[in-house]
Amino acid sequence: NDVRSLKRYLDKHITTELAKLLIQMKLSPHSHVTVITVAQNQYQIHIEQLQRTN
């Protein structure tokens, strides 16, 4: 049950937020995304645009 609860939470909150960022073009290819929990049921998403190397 705990694993399912975590999956539901991630799908509902984190996946949805990342999808919104993709739609808004704020999340580009080669980005590094960090999700930090700051309090119970609160989180921050940090996006670092990585330089593509050839």
Secondary structure by P-SEA (a helix, b strand, c coil): caaaaaaaaaaacaaaaaaaaaaaccccccbbbbbbbcccccbbbbbbbccccc
